[in-house]
Amino acid sequence: KAGVTQTPRYLIKTRGQQVTLSCSPISGHRSVSWYQQTPGQGLQFLFEYFSETQRNKGNFPGRFSGRQFSNSRSEMNVSTLELGDSALYLCASSPQGSRETQYFGPGTRLLVL
Amino acid sequence: AQSVSQHNHHVILSEAASLELGCNYSYGGTVNLFWYVQYPGQHLQLLLKYFSGDPLVKGIKGFEAEFIKSKFSFNLRKPSVQWSDTAEYFCAVGRALTFGSGTRLQVQP
């Protein structure tokens, strides 16, 4: 099976702009989670989607949002970008999202100038 | 709130040395424990996991971990490291994963 894919892989934006990142889970996986990785804060959970519904949410401001489509593909959006949003954004998928392993994609590296 | 603590931030070993990386967690729910590895330039990969049962878990590439409930620990071990084990190692707990800060392992040939 193909792994988790994320597009784009690299992105440069300026403060105040918005950005949309895309994630395609492993075929058959219905749960998609998003994480932010920064040198200062490490890996932090953003949110999880299952069957097009947000099932869990981390401690991030409302500027961070996401959605999931009927084919389980997911997007996350960050509005009004700040310099501190520069990070590697990781997507992970799992079959049901409960007591299961999450498989990670390569990430999208976002640089905010 | 759940948390994970990895005590070793940077470990330098010679090839064939034994490895033990510490991980302590605080979590109120059903314990799902993981070790992930991130090789240079690559994405996070699962090394091993513990959900229930035998507290000694074996993973890929000769790694193992032991779940000690009384100590809230899930330490990662490998009897003999190789240069190719150079990577960053993350302990994680829960379903919405809470990660530790990571341990950078450098293996010198």
Backbone of each chain as ProteinMPNN parsed JSONL, in Angstrom:
{"seq_chain_A": "KAGVTQTPRYLIKTRGQQVTLSCSPISGHRSVSWYQQTPGQGLQFLFEYFSETQRNKGNFPGRFSGRQFSNSRSEMNVSTLELGDSALYLCASSPQGSRETQYFGPGTRLLVL", "coords_chain_A": {"N_chain_A": [[0.844, -1.2, 0.0], [0.394, 2.242, -0.678], [1.962, 4.884, 1.144], [1.171, 7.468, 3.576], [0.469, 10.492, 2.057], [1.477, 13.861, 1.561], [0.761, 17.14, 0.553], [1.495, 20.564, -0.269], [5.05, 19.766, -0.243], [6.81, 21.677, 0.6], [6.519, 25.075, 1.567], [6.246, 28.554, 1.311], [5.167, 31.392, 2.922], [3.782, 34.635, 3.692], [3.399, 36.738, 6.589], [0.085, 37.046, 7.811], [-1.153, 35.958, 5.619], [-3.091, 33.114, 4.419], [-3.097, 29.511, 4.569], [-3.409, 26.315, 3.043], [-3.126, 22.935, 3.661], [-2.665, 19.623, 2.469], [-3.642, 16.206, 2.889], [-3.386, 12.82, 2.131], [-4.604, 9.85, 3.238], [-3.45, 6.493, 4.074], [-4.733, 3.956, 1.997], [-7.94, 2.867, 2.853], [-7.742, 3.661, 5.457], [-9.457, 5.501, 7.909], [-9.175, 7.418, 9.784], [-7.652, 10.51, 10.367], [-5.028, 12.397, 11.575], [-3.503, 15.442, 12.657], [-0.372, 17.01, 13.231], [1.882, 19.356, 14.68], [5.263, 20.172, 14.297], [7.909, 21.66, 15.844], [11.135, 23.139, 16.562], [11.192, 24.286, 19.119], [8.804, 23.636, 20.545], [8.414, 21.0, 19.999], [6.671, 18.012, 19.059], [3.301, 18.454, 18.532], [-0.122, 17.786, 19.042], [-2.69, 18.57, 16.799], [-5.39, 18.186, 15.625], [-7.91, 15.602, 15.148], [-9.576, 13.74, 12.675], [-12.363, 11.763, 11.84], [-14.306, 9.841, 9.789], [-15.276, 12.185, 8.521], [-15.754, 13.864, 10.63], [-14.716, 16.0, 13.242], [-12.94, 14.594, 15.784], [-11.31, 14.973, 17.901], [-9.423, 17.53, 19.493], [-6.572, 19.57, 19.707], [-4.666, 21.926, 21.699], [-4.754, 24.518, 20.231], [-5.019, 27.748, 18.633], [-8.063, 29.162, 17.179], [-7.421, 29.818, 14.598], [-6.359, 27.709, 13.364], [-7.635, 25.15, 11.528], [-9.513, 22.368, 10.229], [-10.58, 19.804, 7.918], [-12.33, 16.917, 6.718], [-12.794, 14.819, 3.981], [-15.204, 12.801, 2.162], [-13.786, 10.734, 1.059], [-11.831, 10.272, 2.858], [-9.586, 11.85, 2.654], [-7.814, 14.681, 3.882], [-7.722, 18.111, 4.838], [-5.89, 20.821, 6.2], [-6.161, 24.09, 7.474], [-4.635, 27.194, 7.931], [-5.227, 30.323, 9.067], [-4.514, 33.843, 8.772], [-1.602, 33.954, 9.093], [1.162, 33.638, 11.336], [4.54, 34.429, 12.361], [5.387, 32.473, 14.113], [4.081, 30.236, 13.268], [5.606, 28.86, 11.56], [6.768, 25.748, 10.756], [7.005, 22.124, 10.744], [4.434, 20.362, 9.424], [2.684, 17.573, 10.191], [0.924, 14.779, 9.028], [-1.049, 12.037, 10.002], [-2.298, 8.733, 9.63], [-4.751, 6.248, 10.497], [-6.509, 3.092, 10.769], [-8.992, 3.074, 12.313], [-8.526, 4.749, 14.345], [-8.545, 4.365, 17.062], [-7.32, 2.249, 19.365], [-4.87, 2.022, 17.903], [-2.111, 1.974, 15.617], [-0.658, 4.951, 14.417], [0.239, 6.107, 11.264], [2.687, 7.979, 9.787], [3.004, 10.743, 7.512], [5.339, 12.416, 5.245], [5.326, 15.072, 5.82], [4.637, 18.635, 5.637], [6.609, 21.342, 5.117], [6.403, 24.459, 6.397], [7.176, 27.776, 5.957], [7.013, 30.887, 7.365], [7.264, 34.177, 6.515]], "CA_chain_A": [[0.0, 0.0, 0.0], [1.104, 3.511, -0.639], [1.92, 5.499, 2.461], [0.486, 8.743, 3.707], [1.081, 11.524, 1.229], [1.138, 15.233, 1.941], [1.125, 18.159, -0.427], [2.826, 20.464, -0.877], [6.087, 19.394, 0.705], [7.419, 22.911, 1.107], [5.655, 26.221, 1.326], [6.681, 29.818, 1.914], [4.08, 32.361, 2.977], [4.085, 35.821, 4.486], [2.483, 36.986, 7.703], [-1.241, 37.524, 7.455], [-1.76, 35.104, 4.602], [-3.614, 31.846, 4.894], [-2.505, 28.383, 3.86], [-4.131, 25.047, 3.118], [-2.274, 21.768, 3.471], [-3.474, 18.465, 2.119], [-3.15, 14.904, 3.332], [-4.106, 11.637, 1.661], [-4.222, 8.748, 4.13], [-3.281, 5.158, 3.507], [-6.002, 3.432, 1.516], [-8.687, 2.108, 3.856], [-7.688, 4.336, 6.754], [-10.533, 6.478, 8.033], [-8.822, 8.45, 10.768], [-6.515, 11.356, 10.014], [-4.627, 13.339, 12.626], [-2.504, 16.438, 12.263], [0.56, 17.403, 14.277], [2.842, 20.41, 14.362], [6.581, 19.906, 14.862], [8.822, 22.802, 15.861], [12.283, 22.895, 17.451], [10.944, 24.748, 20.477], [7.66, 22.977, 21.18], [8.37, 19.578, 19.682], [5.516, 17.498, 18.315], [2.062, 18.76, 19.239], [-1.341, 17.346, 18.379], [-3.595, 19.641, 16.36], [-6.75, 17.636, 15.631], [-8.151, 14.308, 14.522], [-10.838, 13.58, 11.96], [-12.801, 10.392, 11.573], [-15.584, 9.869, 9.049], [-15.613, 13.579, 8.205], [-16.082, 14.591, 11.859], [-13.58, 16.226, 14.128], [-13.161, 13.749, 16.95], [-10.449, 15.406, 18.987], [-8.766, 18.78, 19.129], [-5.501, 19.983, 20.603], [-4.729, 23.265, 22.273], [-4.298, 25.504, 19.253], [-6.052, 28.78, 18.419], [-9.061, 28.905, 16.155], [-6.866, 30.047, 13.261], [-6.05, 26.383, 12.834], [-8.864, 24.389, 11.306], [-9.334, 21.267, 9.291], [-11.774, 19.092, 7.49], [-12.078, 15.634, 6.09], [-13.739, 14.549, 2.911], [-15.804, 11.456, 2.203], [-12.774, 9.729, 0.68], [-10.909, 10.317, 3.995], [-8.554, 12.872, 2.495], [-8.021, 15.757, 4.851], [-7.023, 19.378, 4.667], [-5.866, 21.727, 7.329], [-6.044, 25.476, 7.063], [-4.186, 28.152, 8.939], [-5.514, 31.674, 8.6], [-3.758, 34.937, 9.395], [-0.356, 33.333, 9.503], [2.127, 34.342, 12.186], [5.89, 33.879, 12.21], [5.471, 31.274, 14.948], [3.438, 29.089, 12.618], [6.622, 28.143, 10.797], [6.867, 24.422, 11.378], [6.726, 20.957, 9.916], [3.086, 19.882, 9.729], [2.638, 16.149, 9.92], [-0.367, 14.107, 8.972], [-0.941, 10.62, 10.321], [-3.573, 8.048, 9.441], [-4.928, 4.93, 11.096], [-7.774, 2.531, 10.288], [-10.158, 3.554, 13.053], [-8.07, 5.827, 15.205], [-8.66, 4.102, 18.504], [-6.097, 1.666, 19.887], [-4.166, 1.6, 16.697], [-0.921, 2.716, 15.251], [-0.766, 6.019, 13.439], [1.303, 6.096, 10.268], [2.944, 9.376, 9.48], [3.482, 11.185, 6.22], [6.627, 13.114, 5.266], [5.152, 16.416, 6.342], [4.741, 19.856, 4.842], [7.398, 22.344, 5.852], [5.861, 25.794, 6.166], [7.993, 28.891, 6.421], [6.274, 32.145, 7.338], [8.196, 35.312, 6.533]], "C_chain_A": [[0.866, 1.23, 0.0], [0.946, 4.118, 0.752], [1.099, 6.766, 2.473], [1.216, 9.774, 2.835], [0.58, 12.9, 1.648], [1.617, 16.178, 0.849], [0.725, 19.532, 0.07], [3.851, 20.033, 0.157], [6.737, 20.614, 1.342], [6.544, 24.092, 0.689], [6.242, 27.446, 2.015], [5.523, 30.803, 1.803], [4.556, 33.576, 3.765], [3.033, 35.992, 5.576], [1.15, 37.522, 7.216], [-1.925, 36.696, 6.393], [-2.392, 33.874, 5.237], [-3.032, 30.73, 4.049], [-3.378, 27.149, 4.066], [-3.182, 23.912, 2.782], [-3.158, 20.551, 3.261], [-2.81, 17.166, 2.547], [-4.025, 13.803, 2.743], [-3.674, 10.452, 2.501], [-3.954, 7.468, 3.362], [-4.663, 4.624, 3.115], [-6.67, 2.562, 2.581], [-8.651, 2.726, 5.245], [-8.738, 5.439, 6.798], [-10.231, 7.598, 9.014], [-7.585, 9.198, 10.295], [-6.264, 12.331, 11.149], [-3.545, 14.265, 12.092], [-1.675, 16.822, 13.485], [1.443, 18.531, 13.759], [4.169, 20.073, 15.039], [7.455, 21.137, 14.721], [9.99, 22.491, 16.782], [11.981, 23.266, 18.903], [9.876, 23.976, 21.222], [7.578, 21.488, 20.892], [7.15, 19.218, 18.858], [4.26, 17.735, 19.125], [0.86, 18.388, 18.395], [-2.222, 18.543, 18.043], [-5.044, 19.18, 16.42], [-6.786, 16.298, 14.916], [-9.521, 14.318, 13.861], [-11.101, 12.114, 11.703], [-14.172, 10.472, 10.937], [-16.122, 11.289, 8.929], [-15.97, 14.42, 9.429], [-14.83, 14.806, 12.685], [-13.838, 15.49, 15.436], [-12.374, 14.224, 18.16], [-9.719, 16.666, 18.543], [-7.71, 19.117, 20.164], [-5.664, 21.431, 21.017], [-4.107, 24.296, 21.325], [-5.405, 26.525, 19.026], [-6.96, 28.446, 17.242], [-8.589, 29.172, 14.739], [-6.517, 28.707, 12.573], [-7.356, 25.6, 12.7], [-8.588, 23.274, 10.31], [-10.657, 20.737, 8.831], [-11.354, 17.784, 6.858], [-13.177, 15.374, 5.078], [-14.224, 13.103, 2.964], [-14.813, 10.367, 1.794], [-11.633, 9.661, 1.706], [-9.742, 11.281, 3.82], [-8.863, 14.043, 3.412], [-7.23, 16.989, 4.438], [-6.972, 20.09, 6.002], [-5.579, 23.132, 6.809], [-5.534, 26.308, 8.236], [-4.431, 29.543, 8.366], [-4.647, 32.677, 9.358], [-2.441, 34.433, 9.97], [0.514, 34.256, 10.353], [3.487, 33.676, 12.01], [6.032, 32.56, 12.958], [4.79, 30.057, 14.366], [4.414, 28.325, 11.731], [6.913, 26.817, 11.486], [6.775, 23.356, 10.306], [5.358, 20.445, 10.35], [2.966, 18.448, 9.243], [1.206, 15.643, 9.943], [-0.124, 12.631, 9.284], [-2.298, 9.967, 10.106], [-3.569, 6.703, 10.166], [-6.301, 4.409, 10.678], [-9.012, 3.093, 10.986], [-9.798, 4.658, 14.019], [-8.164, 5.555, 16.683], [-7.353, 3.507, 19.02], [-5.271, 1.134, 18.728], [-2.981, 2.491, 16.43], [-1.26, 3.795, 14.241], [0.462, 5.986, 12.547], [1.462, 7.507, 9.732], [3.39, 9.597, 8.042], [4.783, 11.957, 6.374], [6.535, 14.546, 5.781], [5.193, 17.498, 5.284], [5.511, 20.864, 5.674], [6.93, 23.723, 5.443], [6.803, 26.83, 6.76], [7.185, 30.164, 6.262], [7.255, 33.294, 7.498], [7.514, 36.614, 6.905]], "O_chain_A": [[1.938, 1.257, 0.603], [-0.053, 3.902, 1.438], [0.418, 7.095, 1.502], [2.44, 9.893, 2.889], [-0.576, 13.074, 2.033], [2.711, 16.037, 0.304], [-0.283, 19.664, 0.764], [3.523, 19.948, 1.34], [7.161, 20.57, 2.497], [5.929, 24.102, -0.377], [6.679, 27.375, 3.164], [4.973, 31.016, 0.723], [5.598, 33.542, 4.418], [1.928, 35.457, 5.488], [1.099, 38.357, 6.313], [-3.15, 36.725, 6.276], [-2.246, 33.629, 6.434], [-2.533, 30.967, 2.949], [-3.996, 26.967, 5.115], [-2.518, 23.927, 1.746], [-4.259, 20.462, 3.806], [-1.585, 17.046, 2.565], [-5.251, 13.849, 2.843], [-2.501, 10.079, 2.484], [-4.2, 7.379, 2.159], [-5.641, 4.828, 3.835], [-6.058, 1.649, 3.134], [-9.442, 2.357, 6.113], [-8.889, 6.21, 5.85], [-10.942, 8.601, 9.068], [-6.598, 8.593, 9.877], [-7.179, 13.005, 11.622], [-2.779, 13.909, 11.196], [-2.183, 16.944, 14.6], [1.711, 18.639, 12.562], [4.195, 19.728, 16.221], [7.711, 21.604, 13.61], [9.859, 21.668, 17.688], [12.476, 22.611, 19.821], [10.029, 23.692, 22.41], [6.755, 20.788, 21.482], [6.661, 20.018, 18.061], [4.151, 17.281, 20.264], [0.824, 18.639, 17.19], [-2.467, 19.411, 18.882], [-5.839, 19.728, 17.185], [-5.862, 15.911, 14.2], [-10.494, 14.833, 14.412], [-10.197, 11.337, 11.394], [-15.088, 11.093, 11.478], [-17.294, 11.547, 9.208], [-16.434, 15.553, 9.293], [-13.991, 13.914, 12.814], [-14.838, 15.736, 16.111], [-12.723, 13.919, 19.301], [-9.433, 16.844, 17.359], [-7.937, 18.962, 21.365], [-6.672, 22.073, 20.721], [-3.053, 24.863, 21.612], [-6.584, 26.22, 19.202], [-6.664, 27.57, 16.429], [-9.265, 28.804, 13.778], [-6.404, 28.629, 11.349], [-8.085, 25.423, 13.676], [-7.555, 23.255, 9.641], [-11.717, 21.161, 9.291], [-10.191, 17.574, 6.513], [-14.346, 15.681, 5.313], [-13.704, 12.29, 3.728], [-14.99, 9.202, 2.151], [-10.592, 9.059, 1.441], [-8.983, 11.5, 4.764], [-10.023, 14.353, 3.68], [-6.2, 16.894, 3.771], [-7.883, 19.98, 6.823], [-4.85, 23.32, 5.835], [-5.959, 26.133, 9.378], [-3.904, 29.892, 7.31], [-4.124, 32.39, 10.435], [-2.208, 34.485, 11.177], [0.591, 35.464, 10.129], [3.586, 32.528, 11.576], [6.712, 31.643, 12.496], [4.908, 28.959, 14.911], [4.08, 27.261, 11.209], [7.263, 26.784, 12.666], [6.509, 23.633, 9.137], [5.155, 20.13, 11.523], [3.122, 18.151, 8.059], [0.396, 16.042, 10.78], [0.886, 12.057, 8.876], [-3.332, 10.58, 10.37], [-2.518, 6.11, 10.409], [-7.164, 5.19, 10.277], [-9.96, 3.53, 10.334], [-10.662, 5.414, 14.462], [-7.885, 6.443, 17.488], [-6.356, 4.226, 19.101], [-5.021, -0.066, 18.615], [-2.871, 3.603, 16.947], [-2.051, 3.578, 13.323], [1.588, 5.853, 13.026], [0.504, 8.139, 9.287], [4.058, 8.756, 7.44], [5.279, 12.137, 7.487], [7.545, 15.155, 6.133], [5.713, 17.303, 4.185], [5.117, 21.199, 6.791], [7.047, 24.111, 4.281], [7.174, 26.753, 7.931], [6.725, 30.488, 5.167], [7.982, 33.376, 8.488], [8.165, 37.657, 6.963]]}, "seq_chain_B": "AQSVSQHNHHVILSEAASLELGCNYSYGGTVNLFWYVQYPGQHLQLLLKYFSGDPLVKGIKGFEAEFIKSKFSFNLRKPSVQWSDTAEYFCAVGRALTFGSGTRLQVQP", "coords_chain_B": {"N_chain_B": [[-4.02, 16.149, 32.679], [-2.251, 14.656, 29.981], [1.192, 13.693, 29.777], [4.575, 13.368, 28.62], [7.814, 12.42, 29.411], [11.081, 12.596, 28.414], [14.196, 11.799, 29.38], [16.777, 11.847, 28.437], [18.363, 13.953, 26.314], [20.291, 14.122, 24.365], [22.256, 11.63, 23.176], [25.308, 9.994, 22.9], [26.896, 7.321, 21.482], [29.172, 4.589, 21.004], [29.529, 2.286, 18.292], [28.133, -0.947, 18.814], [27.725, -0.576, 21.474], [25.462, -0.729, 24.296], [22.059, 0.371, 24.486], [19.845, 2.442, 26.271], [16.992, 4.247, 26.504], [15.22, 6.589, 28.338], [11.769, 6.899, 29.274], [9.085, 8.43, 30.7], [5.687, 8.634, 31.649], [2.6, 10.4, 32.039], [-0.668, 9.731, 32.354], [-4.142, 9.537, 32.186], [-5.956, 7.81, 31.028], [-6.731, 4.799, 29.13], [-3.8, 3.054, 28.538], [-1.881, 3.631, 25.797], [1.111, 3.103, 24.359], [3.988, 4.235, 22.627], [6.963, 4.045, 20.666], [8.568, 6.062, 18.427], [10.676, 6.625, 15.58], [12.822, 8.936, 13.968], [14.649, 9.106, 11.291], [17.451, 10.843, 9.839], [16.271, 13.198, 7.577], [14.067, 11.693, 6.979], [10.647, 10.498, 7.448], [8.59, 10.147, 10.42], [8.688, 6.982, 11.919], [7.233, 3.974, 13.095], [8.593, 2.283, 15.818], [7.975, 0.472, 17.901], [5.17, -0.678, 19.881], [2.893, -0.569, 22.669], [-0.037, -1.907, 23.907], [-1.464, -3.654, 25.558], [-1.084, -6.633, 27.614], [1.826, -8.705, 27.414], [4.413, -7.086, 29.046], [6.907, -6.665, 27.998], [8.007, -5.595, 25.053], [8.703, -6.255, 21.701], [10.263, -4.723, 18.94], [10.922, -3.359, 15.669], [14.12, -3.797, 14.003], [15.663, -4.79, 16.107], [15.043, -3.466, 18.441], [13.591, -3.08, 21.703], [11.149, -2.636, 24.313], [10.174, -1.96, 27.674], [7.3, -2.006, 29.563], [6.606, -0.614, 32.569], [4.352, -0.489, 34.875], [4.114, 0.418, 37.521], [6.078, 2.277, 37.708], [5.43, 4.072, 35.811], [6.731, 3.963, 33.353], [8.356, 3.491, 30.182], [10.716, 2.366, 28.833], [13.139, 2.381, 26.23], [15.168, -0.047, 24.633], [18.236, -1.39, 23.303], [20.423, -3.942, 22.601], [22.852, -3.742, 21.176], [24.04, -1.166, 19.436], [24.003, 0.267, 16.11], [25.712, 2.176, 13.576], [23.793, 3.005, 11.802], [21.625, 3.438, 13.409], [21.571, 5.997, 14.197], [19.623, 8.719, 14.868], [16.545, 10.464, 15.699], [14.627, 9.837, 18.536], [11.371, 9.26, 19.659], [9.153, 9.091, 22.335], [5.749, 8.283, 22.895], [2.362, 8.763, 23.974], [-1.054, 7.733, 24.33], [-4.093, 8.337, 22.364], [-4.748, 10.59, 20.761], [-1.87, 11.564, 20.082], [0.508, 12.297, 22.568], [3.643, 13.534, 22.62], [7.005, 12.939, 23.746], [9.889, 15.066, 24.248], [11.871, 14.138, 22.675], [14.835, 12.237, 21.866], [18.01, 12.658, 20.762], [19.995, 10.479, 19.148], [23.292, 9.658, 18.598], [25.417, 7.639, 16.913], [28.629, 6.574, 16.912], [30.998, 5.408, 14.562]], "CA_chain_B": [[-3.47, 16.223, 31.322], [-1.216, 13.668, 29.772], [2.522, 14.236, 29.471], [5.636, 12.392, 28.425], [9.114, 12.984, 29.732], [12.257, 11.855, 27.973], [15.23, 12.427, 30.191], [18.013, 11.991, 27.685], [18.099, 14.782, 25.139], [21.304, 13.825, 23.36], [23.061, 10.488, 23.603], [26.365, 9.628, 21.955], [27.403, 5.98, 21.768], [29.984, 3.918, 19.993], [28.909, 1.073, 17.763], [28.128, -2.145, 19.652], [27.338, -0.254, 22.851], [24.048, -0.955, 24.588], [21.27, 1.605, 24.533], [18.582, 2.52, 27.0], [16.428, 5.601, 26.512], [14.161, 6.66, 29.328], [10.498, 7.534, 28.97], [8.074, 8.381, 31.753], [4.459, 9.243, 31.153], [1.489, 10.664, 32.933], [-1.834, 9.588, 31.488], [-5.244, 9.052, 32.989], [-6.832, 6.876, 30.329], [-6.141, 3.521, 28.72], [-2.44, 3.375, 28.121], [-1.295, 3.221, 24.518], [2.469, 3.636, 24.391], [4.689, 4.074, 21.367], [8.249, 4.654, 20.341], [8.757, 6.377, 17.016], [12.024, 7.056, 15.234], [12.908, 9.829, 12.812], [15.997, 9.109, 10.73], [17.729, 12.116, 9.161], [15.628, 13.39, 6.281], [12.943, 10.778, 6.769], [9.497, 10.772, 8.293], [8.422, 9.352, 11.623], [8.352, 5.576, 11.7], [6.966, 3.271, 14.335], [9.552, 1.264, 16.256], [7.211, -0.52, 18.635], [3.995, -0.159, 20.583], [2.319, -1.378, 23.732], [-1.425, -1.628, 24.24], [-1.795, -4.488, 26.713], [-0.441, -7.938, 27.55], [3.221, -8.838, 27.818], [4.989, -5.743, 29.167], [8.143, -6.577, 27.227], [7.566, -5.488, 23.667], [9.788, -6.257, 20.721], [9.941, -3.951, 17.745], [11.771, -3.586, 14.5], [15.548, -3.487, 14.043], [16.271, -5.233, 17.346], [14.639, -2.65, 19.579], [12.561, -3.574, 22.605], [10.794, -1.699, 25.374], [9.494, -2.6, 28.791], [6.284, -1.212, 30.248], [6.566, -0.838, 34.012], [3.189, 0.297, 35.28], [4.343, 1.044, 38.828], [7.011, 3.386, 37.525], [4.942, 4.88, 34.689], [7.867, 4.064, 32.434], [8.335, 2.696, 28.95], [12.076, 2.613, 28.355], [13.549, 1.732, 24.984], [16.491, -0.666, 24.765], [18.811, -2.171, 22.213], [21.656, -4.477, 23.177], [24.063, -3.373, 20.449], [23.61, -0.18, 18.424], [24.778, 0.382, 14.878], [25.803, 3.533, 13.066], [22.525, 3.305, 11.134], [20.603, 3.792, 14.407], [21.624, 7.445, 14.411], [18.276, 9.229, 14.58], [15.858, 11.031, 16.858], [13.676, 8.864, 19.045], [10.278, 9.892, 20.38], [8.193, 8.298, 23.077], [4.443, 8.929, 22.777], [1.303, 8.089, 24.712], [-2.422, 8.143, 24.075], [-4.638, 8.187, 21.021], [-4.242, 11.856, 20.238], [-0.553, 11.312, 20.659], [1.348, 13.26, 23.268], [5.019, 13.119, 22.407], [8.094, 13.499, 24.524], [10.681, 16.068, 23.532], [12.77, 13.45, 21.765], [16.241, 11.988, 22.21], [18.865, 12.557, 19.575], [21.023, 9.453, 19.318], [24.388, 9.701, 17.64], [26.253, 6.452, 17.045], [29.93, 6.793, 16.251], [31.547, 4.131, 14.063]], "C_chain_B": [[-2.345, 15.203, 31.178], [0.1, 14.348, 29.431], [3.498, 13.092, 29.332], [6.962, 13.079, 28.673], [10.212, 12.054, 29.25], [13.475, 12.535, 28.574], [16.513, 12.683, 29.43], [17.73, 12.799, 26.428], [19.059, 14.457, 24.003], [22.198, 12.723, 23.913], [24.058, 10.159, 22.513], [26.935, 8.282, 22.395], [28.334, 5.519, 20.664], [29.235, 2.685, 19.507], [29.141, -0.091, 18.708], [27.812, -1.847, 21.113], [25.855, -0.551, 23.035], [23.346, 0.385, 24.793], [20.086, 1.429, 25.465], [18.159, 3.976, 27.048], [15.217, 5.619, 27.446], [12.919, 7.369, 28.832], [9.562, 7.349, 30.16], [6.844, 9.141, 31.291], [3.489, 9.494, 32.299], [0.243, 10.65, 32.06], [-2.961, 8.948, 32.264], [-6.104, 7.992, 32.331], [-6.164, 5.54, 30.071], [-4.793, 3.802, 28.082], [-2.124, 2.775, 26.756], [0.075, 3.882, 24.471], [3.214, 3.294, 23.108], [6.106, 4.623, 21.47], [8.303, 4.824, 18.823], [10.193, 6.824, 16.803], [11.964, 7.94, 13.994], [14.359, 9.846, 12.359], [16.217, 10.413, 9.971], [17.075, 12.18, 7.79], [14.451, 12.484, 6.004], [11.793, 11.102, 7.717], [9.443, 9.832, 9.497], [8.002, 7.929, 11.281], [8.149, 4.92, 13.051], [8.054, 2.239, 14.608], [8.831, 0.117, 16.952], [6.077, 0.157, 19.38], [3.576, -1.125, 21.673], [0.887, -0.925, 23.958], [-1.832, -2.389, 25.495], [-0.997, -5.783, 26.595], [0.988, -7.912, 28.05], [3.886, -7.463, 27.875], [6.317, -5.578, 28.433], [7.768, -6.668, 25.745], [8.773, -5.466, 22.749], [9.34, -5.52, 19.468], [10.864, -4.292, 16.607], [13.221, -3.277, 14.817], [16.187, -3.803, 15.397], [15.933, -4.413, 18.575], [13.585, -3.371, 20.417], [12.288, -2.509, 23.659], [10.044, -2.454, 26.444], [8.555, -1.611, 29.461], [6.297, -1.582, 31.717], [5.498, 0.086, 34.581], [3.453, 1.074, 36.568], [5.266, 2.251, 38.734], [6.561, 4.339, 36.414], [6.058, 5.056, 33.648], [7.706, 3.122, 31.256], [9.674, 2.935, 28.269], [12.409, 1.777, 27.131], [14.957, 1.178, 25.146], [16.904, -1.318, 23.458], [20.167, -2.655, 22.704], [22.925, -3.989, 22.487], [23.674, -2.429, 19.307], [24.558, -0.195, 17.225], [24.787, 1.842, 14.437], [24.481, 3.96, 12.44], [21.39, 3.617, 12.121], [20.63, 5.278, 14.751], [20.32, 8.07, 13.946], [17.755, 9.942, 15.823], [14.733, 10.08, 17.245], [12.642, 9.572, 19.925], [9.414, 8.849, 21.069], [6.851, 9.023, 23.002], [3.409, 8.098, 23.511], [-0.046, 8.587, 24.246], [-2.888, 7.831, 22.678], [-4.346, 9.444, 20.224], [-2.851, 11.981, 20.841], [0.048, 12.532, 21.347], [2.77, 12.729, 23.182], [5.94, 13.688, 23.476], [8.912, 14.434, 23.65], [11.705, 15.443, 22.592], [14.167, 13.289, 22.328], [17.013, 11.827, 20.917], [19.978, 11.581, 19.878], [22.045, 9.577, 18.202], [25.276, 8.494, 17.916], [27.508, 6.664, 16.237], [30.51, 5.461, 15.815], [32.858, 3.778, 14.739]], "O_chain_B": [[-1.598, 14.929, 32.118], [0.119, 15.443, 28.869], [3.284, 11.997, 29.853], [7.198, 14.189, 28.198], [10.268, 10.883, 29.625], [13.746, 13.705, 28.304], [17.252, 13.619, 29.736], [16.949, 12.377, 25.575], [18.69, 14.508, 22.83], [22.81, 12.866, 24.972], [23.699, 10.056, 21.34], [27.393, 8.125, 23.527], [28.279, 6.006, 19.535], [28.411, 2.119, 20.225], [30.201, -0.212, 19.322], [27.647, -2.772, 21.909], [25.094, -0.618, 22.07], [23.946, 1.377, 25.207], [19.412, 0.4, 25.449], [18.878, 4.829, 27.567], [14.321, 4.781, 27.352], [13.003, 8.325, 28.061], [9.287, 6.221, 30.569], [6.951, 10.168, 30.622], [3.562, 8.88, 33.363], [0.111, 11.456, 31.14], [-2.765, 7.93, 32.928], [-6.903, 7.339, 33.004], [-5.167, 5.191, 30.704], [-4.659, 4.662, 27.211], [-2.105, 1.555, 26.591], [0.172, 5.107, 24.538], [3.08, 2.192, 22.574], [6.396, 5.53, 22.25], [8.114, 3.879, 18.056], [10.844, 7.332, 17.716], [11.157, 7.715, 13.091], [15.2, 10.515, 12.961], [15.254, 11.024, 9.506], [17.302, 11.315, 6.944], [13.893, 12.505, 4.907], [11.946, 11.877, 8.661], [10.175, 8.845, 9.563], [7.099, 7.699, 10.477], [8.81, 5.268, 14.029], [8.393, 1.429, 13.745], [9.046, -1.054, 16.637], [6.023, 1.381, 19.5], [3.856, -2.322, 21.617], [0.615, 0.256, 24.171], [-2.469, -1.83, 26.388], [-0.315, -6.006, 25.595], [1.32, -7.19, 28.989], [3.923, -6.751, 26.871], [6.796, -4.455, 28.269], [7.279, -7.692, 25.27], [9.743, -4.747, 22.992], [8.211, -5.667, 19.001], [11.495, -5.348, 16.573], [13.518, -2.579, 15.787], [17.153, -3.149, 15.79], [16.489, -4.65, 19.647], [12.796, -4.165, 19.905], [13.092, -1.602, 23.869], [9.37, -3.448, 26.176], [8.961, -0.523, 29.871], [6.031, -2.729, 32.075], [5.716, 1.287, 34.746], [3.067, 2.236, 36.693], [5.231, 3.139, 39.586], [7.253, 5.313, 36.119], [6.289, 6.153, 33.139], [7.017, 2.104, 31.329], [9.751, 3.625, 27.252], [12.009, 0.618, 27.018], [15.832, 1.831, 25.716], [16.083, -1.732, 22.64], [20.976, -1.855, 23.176], [23.961, -3.837, 23.133], [23.053, -2.85, 18.331], [25.717, -0.599, 17.31], [23.961, 2.64, 14.881], [24.089, 5.124, 12.529], [20.306, 4.02, 11.701], [19.792, 5.754, 15.517], [19.954, 7.965, 12.776], [18.427, 10.012, 16.852], [13.991, 9.588, 16.396], [12.981, 10.365, 20.803], [9.002, 7.859, 20.465], [6.815, 10.253, 23.042], [3.556, 6.885, 23.654], [-0.174, 9.733, 23.815], [-2.201, 7.165, 21.903], [-3.765, 9.379, 19.14], [-2.686, 12.446, 21.969], [0.09, 13.632, 20.795], [3.06, 11.615, 23.619], [5.697, 14.759, 24.032], [8.651, 14.572, 22.455], [12.335, 16.145, 21.802], [14.626, 14.084, 23.149], [16.704, 10.97, 20.088], [20.808, 11.821, 20.755], [21.702, 9.597, 17.019], [25.817, 8.343, 19.011], [27.459, 6.902, 15.03], [30.522, 4.499, 16.582], [33.449, 2.741, 14.436]]}, "name": "protein", "num_of_chains": 2, "seq": "KAGVTQTPRYLIKTRGQQVTLSCSPISGHRSVSWYQQTPGQGLQFLFEYFSETQRNKGNFPGRFSGRQFSNSRSEMNVSTLELGDSALYLCASSPQGSRETQYFGPGTRLLVLAQSVSQHNHHVILSEAASLELGCNYSYGGTVNLFWYVQYPGQHLQLLLKYFSGDPLVKGIKGFEAEFIKSKFSFNLRKPSVQWSDTAEYFCAVGRALTFGSGTRLQVQP"}
